[in-house]
Amino acid sequence: REELTHLILKLLQAWKEPLSHFNQHIEHYQELPDDSLSKAKQISNMVHELKTGVEKVTEKARFSVNSLNGMASSEATGLSISNEANMMSDSDFIHCFRRDSNKVQSYLKILKCRIMPENSC
């Protein structure tokens, strides 16, 4: 459970800075509808809230998250965020984010089943 929780937190932390950069990038597109901009910001907020929620679950389960709390997102990924984000097209970025979001969702389901086996997973 601890390793799975750390993996979830690493994925969420790794997306913090790229999502922020992406939001700044798409704000410059004049042709984008306002609801697309608000959805991009909403996704960033949801990732932050999910990370906070996973950290709370981790604390209640008495796992140690100190190693992740001080880690910057660029350190977590081992990438230069600005270079990586500049090289990636918007559609590739969204594809990668969706793929990692699906991973987090699956990992959370597995974690839930391991923490609360009475849910007959």
C-alpha positions in Angstrom: 0.0 0.0 0.0 2.8 2.4 0.9 4.6 1.9 -2.5 1.3 2.4 -4.4 0.5 5.6 -2.4 4.0 7.0 -3.2 3.5 6.2 -6.9 0.2 8.0 -6.9 1.7 11.0 -5.2 4.7 11.1 -7.5 2.5 11.1 -10.6 0.3 13.9 -9.2 3.3 15.9 -8.1 5.0 15.4 -11.5 2.0 17.0 -13.3 1.8 20.1 -11.1 4.3 22.3 -13.0 3.5 21.0 -16.5 -0.2 21.7 -16.0 0.6 25.2 -14.7 2.8 25.8 -17.8 0.1 24.4 -20.1 -2.5 26.7 -18.5 -0.3 29.7 -19.2 0.4 28.5 -22.7 -3.3 28.1 -23.7 -4.3 31.5 -22.2 -2.5 33.1 -25.2 -4.8 31.4 -27.7 -7.4 34.0 -28.6 -9.6 31.5 -30.5 -10.1 29.2 -27.6 -13.6 29.4 -26.0 -13.7 30.6 -22.4 -15.0 27.2 -21.2 -11.9 25.5 -22.5 -9.7 27.8 -20.5 -11.8 27.3 -17.4 -11.7 23.5 -17.9 -7.9 23.6 -18.1 -7.8 25.5 -14.8 -10.4 23.2 -13.2 -8.2 20.2 -14.1 -5.2 21.8 -12.4 -7.3 22.5 -9.3 -8.6 18.9 -9.3 -5.1 17.5 -9.5 -4.1 19.7 -6.6 -7.1 18.6 -4.5 -6.6 14.9 -5.4 -2.9 15.2 -4.3 -4.1 16.8 -1.0 -6.7 14.1 -0.5 -4.2 11.3 -1.2 -1.8 12.9 1.3 -4.5 13.0 4.0 -5.3 9.3 3.4 -1.6 8.6 3.6 -1.3 10.4 6.9 -4.3 8.5 8.3 -2.7 5.2 7.1 0.5 6.3 8.9 2.6 6.2 5.8 5.6 8.5 5.5 5.3 11.1 2.8 8.2 13.3 3.9 10.3 12.2 1.0 7.7 13.6 -1.5 6.7 16.7 0.3 10.0 18.5 -0.2 10.5 17.2 -3.7 10.0 19.7 -6.5 8.1 18.4 -9.5 11.0 18.7 -11.9 13.0 16.6 -9.4 10.2 14.1 -9.3 10.2 13.6 -13.0 13.9 14.1 -13.7 13.0 16.4 -16.6 13.4 20.0 -17.5 9.8 21.0 -17.5 10.1 24.0 -19.8 12.0 22.1 -22.5 9.7 19.0 -22.3 6.5 21.2 -22.4 7.9 23.2 -25.3 8.7 20.1 -27.4 5.3 18.6 -26.8 2.2 19.5 -28.9 -1.0 20.3 -27.0 -2.6 17.1 -28.2 0.4 15.0 -27.1 0.3 16.8 -23.7 -3.4 16.1 -23.3 -2.9 12.5 -24.4 -0.1 12.0 -21.8 -2.1 13.6 -19.1 -5.1 11.4 -19.8 -2.9 8.3 -19.8 -1.4 9.2 -16.4 -4.9 10.2 -15.1 -6.1 6.8 -16.0 -3.2 5.2 -14.1 -3.9 7.3 -11.0 -7.5 6.3 -11.2 -6.6 2.6 -11.4 -4.0 2.9 -8.7 -6.6 4.6 -6.4 -9.1 1.8 -7.0 -6.4 -0.8 -6.1 -5.4 1.1 -3.1 -9.1 1.4 -2.0 -9.5 -2.4 -2.3 -6.3 -3.0 -0.3 -7.3 -0.6 2.5 -10.9 -1.6 2.6 -11.3 -5.2 1.4 -14.8 -5.3 2.7 -15.9 -3.4 -0.5 -15.7 -6.7 -2.4 -13.4 -5.4 -5.1 
